[in-house]
């Protein structure tokens, strides 16, 4: 296998693994490229050539997480609501959302609260807060959001 083929194969694997986290999906390719650049800038950082894919995946995931955090920090506050009707509808949506979340078991309710009020937390930090493994955070999050979406849709709220 040529070096180009190996780079393509490893890059595809790294992008696939990083993109498996829905929160990082949009940053996976850029993060992979940044990881390769890190390796070119510091070739001694990779101690074991057989661990190239794992090293690149770890570095790429860190780059993607940093990109998400930068966006979260730059996020501007919501614009003011233009009309009383829009304010009323926003309030109704928020009430329905949190009433649906209140029906979750405690761990899922805590996860939804962390997602809403602490979007800067990493999966590792959320796992510690919830007392679960880091691998379980994505699965639990996806299940909770699916249930939440179905509950809200059943009440007539659309999904944007």
N, C-alpha and C positions, 0 to 999 in steps of 0.2 A: 504494500500500500504506500502510495507517495505521501509526502508531507502535506501537500494540499488536500488530499483525500482525508488524511487523519485530522487536519484542522477543521474541515467541513463536518466530519462525523462528530468530533468532540464538541464543536460549537453547537451543532443541532441538539446534542444531548444536554448541554448546559442550558440552552434556551428553553428546551422542553421542561427541565426540572424547575428552573426559576419561574417559568410561566404557569406552572401547576398551581402556584399561589395566586388566587384571583386578584389580590391587591398589588401584585408585582407584574402581572401579565403584560401591561403596556410598556414596561421598562426592561423586559427580559433581553431583547436583542441589543439594546444600547449597553446594558450592564455586561453582557457577554463580551462585547467589543472592548469595554473598559478593562475587563479582567485580562484579556489578551495583552492590552497595552501595559498593564501593571506587570505582567510576566516579562514582557520585552524590556521594560525599564529596570526590573529587578530580577534577573534570571536566577539568582541564588535563593530567592524566596521559595522556590520549588525544590524541596530537598529530595524527593523521590519521584523520578520520572514516571513510574507506574501509577502515581496518584494524580496525574495531570488533570483528569476530568473532575475529580473531587475537589482539587485545589481551585480550579477555575470556577466550579459551581459555587463554592463558598464565597469566593471573592466577588463573583457576579451577583449573588444574592445580596451581599453587603452593599454593593453599588446601587442595586435596585431599591433597597430599603432606604438608603440615603436620598435617592431621587424622590421617593414618595414623601419622606419627611420634609425635604425642601419645599415641595409643593404645598404640603399642609401648613408649613410656617408662612408661606406667601399668600395663602388663601385669604381673600378679603372678606370682611363681614357681609352678611346678606344685605342686599339693598332694601331700603324701606319699602313697605307694602304701599301700593298706590291707592287702593280704595278700601272702604270699609268691608265690601264684599270679599275682596281678596284676603283681607286680614281675618275675616270670619272663616273662610275656607281653609286657610293655613292653620288656624286654631283647631278646626274640626279634624284635619288630617293628623295634627300632632296628638290630639286627644285620642283618636282611634288607634294610632300607632302605639302609644304608651299603654293603652288599655289592653291591646293585643299582647304586648310584651309582658304585662302584669300576669297574664295567664300561663306564662312559661314556668317551668320548674326553676328553683333558685339559681343553679349554675348557668342555665341558658339566659335567665334574666340578667345575671351579672355580666355575662359576655356582651349582651346587647347594650348594656349601660356603658361598658368599657369602649365598645366600638363607637357609640354616639358621643361620649364625653372625653375620650382619650384616644383619638385616632392616631396619635403619634407613637403609641405603644407597639413594640415589636411582638411577633408571635411568641417569642421566648418570654417576654414580660407578661403577656396575657396568660400564658400557660402557668406561670408562677402565681399570678393573681387568682386563677381558677383552680389551681391544684391538680392540673392535668398535664399530660405530656405535650410537648411542643407539636408533635405530629397530629394530635387530636384537635388542635385549635381550628385548623382550616375546615375539617370535616364538621365539627360542631357549628362553626360559623355558617357554613353553607346550609346545613339542615335548618338552623334557626331562621335564616333569611328566607328560605323556601316556605317554611311554615308561616312566617310573618306575612310574606307576599300573598299566600293563599287566603289567610284570614282577612287581610285588608281588601283583597279583590272580592271576597264573598260579601263584604259590607258595601261594595260599590265604589271603592277607591281604585283607580287605575294605576298601572305600573308605567312610569315614564319611559 
